[in-house]
Amino acid sequence: MARGESPLDPEYGPLFEFAARLRKLRDQAGRPTYRDLARQAHYSIATLSSAAAGRRLPSLAVTLAYVRACGGNEREWEVIWRRTADACAGTPETAAAENRNSADARPPYAGLAAFGESDAGVFFGREKLTAALVEHLKEKRLLVLFGASGSGKSSVLRAGVLPAFSGVSTLVLTPGPHPLEECAVRLAARAGAAADSVRADLAADPGAFHRMVRQILAGRRESDPATDELIVVVDQFEEVFTLCRDARERERFVASLIHAAQAPDSRTRVAVAVRSDFYTHCTRLPGLVDVLPRAHHPVGPMTAEELRAAIVRPAAHARLTVESALLTTLMADAHGRPGALPLLSHALLETWRRRRGNALTLAGYRAAGGFEGALTQTAEAFHHALSDSGRLAARRLFLRLVALGEGTEDTKRRVPRHELDDGPDTAPVLEQATRARLLTVDGDHVEIAHEALIRCWNRLGGWLDEDRSQHRLLRALTEATALWESLDHDDDILYRGARLAAVKDIPPQALTARERAFVDASESAAQEAHRRDRRSLRRLRRLVAALVVLLVCAVAAAGFAVQAQSTVTRQRNEAVVLRAADESVRLSPHDPSLAAQIALAAYRQAPRKRTRDALLSTLSVASADPRATGPEPAGHTPAVAPDGRTLAMADGSQVSLWDIGDPRRPRRLGIIDGDGTGMNSIEFTPGGRTLLGAGGDGTLRSWDVTDPRHPVLLSKRPTGHSDAIYSVAVRRDGRMAATSSYDDTVRLWDVTDPARPRPLGTLRGHSANVKPLAFSPDGATLASGSDDRSVRIWDVTRPRHAATVAVLKGHRHFVDALAYSPDGRTLLSGSDDRTAKLWDVGDLPHHRELGELARHADIVAGVAFAPDGRTAVTVGVDGAVNTWDVTDRARPAPLASLTNPGGSVKEVRYLGADGTILTVTAHRNVQVWYTDLARVLADACDRFPGTIGRAQWARHFPRLDYDPPCPRHARADPA
């Protein structure tokens, strides 16, 4: 039942009347929930509920969105809002008059854009970090700056570090899809050489970059003797992973930078800015991983004093003042929040535009929309001002400017102008978005001003989530079009077969003229090939007719023709069925009923492994109850109670408890607040009455969840780990727990009394981060996996004197997941090397590798054994959920390969003996999988009423006889 709204306070005067009118409007609309309003208005639930709270005046954009969602008159409410604003803070004409004389003044805040060298005079708050980075560059010449998106990496390099090297030449670039080409163009312009020649030299020899820099500086010294060095800043280095598809070009680019900085006679200092969630990607580059320990430097969050300086000092420099109430609110909103700086800068810029005289006020800040609302309000105001055709053009434009993440967050994409369509709405939309500072235009390239827009603008997030597979297909089409044009329209590059059929499903309005020309050329080539095939067929028929004249060969020829026709028909039908099975997986999140009918029909037409896997994938994804309207489990770390009926999900600092007795209809039971600390790992004790959790603050917490609707904090104890905790494990008897950490150690705990956990000992032996932990079923041993690529097994029967009994080596990269078999004789491990391994640990210290499970295309992030020990499951960043028959440990055999349309899968747990599996994706979604084929087939038709109509059948199973899988539920085709 929805919680009622708080009563209004008459002391708030005009705000009381304004909020009362909003509530009355909501009542007249049938009192929809704020969750329903948020879906229509594209603002958060908190923003909309506070609009009617009566404590402060919401922004005009939020008010109109609220009214629009409730079906009110927007013009009437705009008048009401302005009248209320006048009553609360005087007339807005006063502020407009005060600011009219300074309308052309340069703002002291950069908004979403990064600070540049010209902004050094108003760049404050990062003095300490700037000094450290300057000293680092002077001593080591190579700097790799890691920081979260929105931590200010670009600004501190451009406006902090570069001005500190006065008189030194600088070269600032972003890699883009072709980093060597970008580098060659910049160097060639400085040296007066041909860019193609410079690129060829860079591709052939990493030392060419160093020699080119020396050549450039030698020419400069003749005119300016003080110019003796070059500082190269590579911003948004993560583009070498998200945009560059050529691994060789990526490695050559990195090798050139490192050689230029480390050559004995180097005249180059190199600073690289990269998002922290791409640290693992950097370790996969052979040249970069060797220098990272000496070259990397982290960018942490600003302290309170630094935030104060970043807010107040730019205003003071522009002879402005910051109202104390505004400063207090900004400090409270921004302090301790990751990625807060672009949101803070944009909110300050919008507040400056609403300043009163020379004062930045809290009223202006609130009118701008607040901390996160300012960016959303700017984006929504831009979108609202467009025509209907302009909004469609804006959607196409922004989708092209985002690179979808593979196991990471989505990033912005730098796009050349010629890639954009030349439609009548493109140029005006681009101009308005640039004026609103949502986009930046640099020469011939366009990009999103900052990735904070991707995170905070709900409308853009909704566009991206509608069909991520189609977005990836469109990006591949864009790249193919560019390659086709670069090779002078070579026909060998054109799409054929399945790829051509896939891109024809993309709406034509989503394609540019260049892409439409590519698709048209592909269709023309396909039609010409079809005509050639038909001519060949006609010649063949004439030949057969001639052969029929020969009496002796007549019977043989007739028999051959019948057999050939049967083979062609069978192969064609098989191709149609397999394509329909793949299509059902793609449709399952969007049209569950139709997807289930297609998958069932495909399996019954051709009961093979591929159609079976598609059937299990489709019915699992589609099985979520379509009638459910309440909240659904979400987060990044799961824990399942021993009875399989209670699920705990850690999502940042919050842990939610769920009843999953019926996995299709989960019910939220209670919420645990982690005091602002993100929980990296949680685990139930064997009785399911206690939940343990640990995270980045190095503290072990325990909660009494006997009544999951009212969880109670039992203890909060510092563990002594010197870095963040990665994992928590609990022994089967519930008396001992273990924690692993990035400080390379494991600590053991006596949790007999969860309210007073006691330390038992520290296990040392790993040489890098310790990640997964697993107790053996008998509790005698503990297995730990590490980034040192090994698995250690510890004897913990005497925990204060625990010792290593075996070290399992064989993985070629980090170990990410561990699981014991129910009998404790086999250990399963998953790794970044894309494999999972089975180990015989039944006679320790003797051990041996039994078999390898290697069907993943990327990191194996999670592993688990079924309760019967005969089946195992592995999940990975490639989005695959693979089940294995491990009855013969030395020869594990694949059972099913399921596909998650939502992307990367990071965690996996078995829910019961019937093969039901729970997974968590990189996008925080929880998915339940059903692997019992007989059970799935038995109740599929009852679970998905209705059946596929004739029109849909003809579309997905062309030229196959209509044979719906569930005929008793037959229904008419939609009009």
Secondary structure, 3 states (H helix, E strand, C coil): CCCCCCCCCHHHCHHHHHHHHHHHHHHHCCCCCHHHHHHHHCCCHHHHHHHCCCCCCCCHHHHHHHHHHCCCCHHHHHHHHHHHHHHHHCCHHHHHHHHHCCCCCCCCCCCCCCCCHHHHHHCCCCHHHHHHHHHHHHHHCEEEEEECCCCCHHHHHHHHHHHHCCCCEEEEECCCCCHHHHHHHHHHHHHCCCHHHHHHHHHHCCHHHHHHHHHHHHHHHHHCCCCCCEEEEECCCCHHHHCCCCHHHHHHHHHHHHHHHHCCCCCEEEEEEEEHHHHHHHHCCHHHHHHHHHHEEEECCCCHHHHHHHHHHHHHHCCCEECHHHHHHHHHHHCCCCCCHHHHHHHHHHHHHCCECCEECHHHHHHHCHHHHHHHHHHHHHHHCCCHHHHHHHHHHHHHCEECCCCCCCEECCEEHHHCCCCCCHHHHHHHHHHCCCEEEECCEEEECCCHHHHHCHHHHHHHHHCHHHHHHHHHHHHHHHHHHHCCCCHHHCCCHHHHHHHCCCCHHHCCHHHHHHHHHHHHHHHHHHHHHHHHHHHHHHHHHHHHHCHHHHHHHHHHHHHHHHHHHHHHHHHHHHHHHHHHHHHCCCCHHHHHHHHHHHHHHCCCHHHHHHHHHHHHHHCCCCCCCCCCCECCEEEECCCCCEEEEEECCEEEEEECCCCCCCEEEEEEECCCCCEEEEEECCCCCEEEEEECCCEEEEEECCCCCCCEEEEEEECCCCCCEEEEEECCCCCEEEEEECCCEEEEEECCCCCCCEEEEEEECCCCCEEEEEECCCCCEEEEEECCCEEEEEECCCHHHCEEEEEEECCCCCEEEEEECCCCCEEEEEECCCCEEEEEEEECCEEEEEEEECCCCCCEEEEEECCCCCEEEEEECCCEEEEEECCCCCCCEEEEEEECCCCCEEEEEECCCCCCEEEEECCCEEEEECCCHHHHHHHHHHHCCCCCCHHHHHHHCCCCCCCCCCHHHCCCCCC
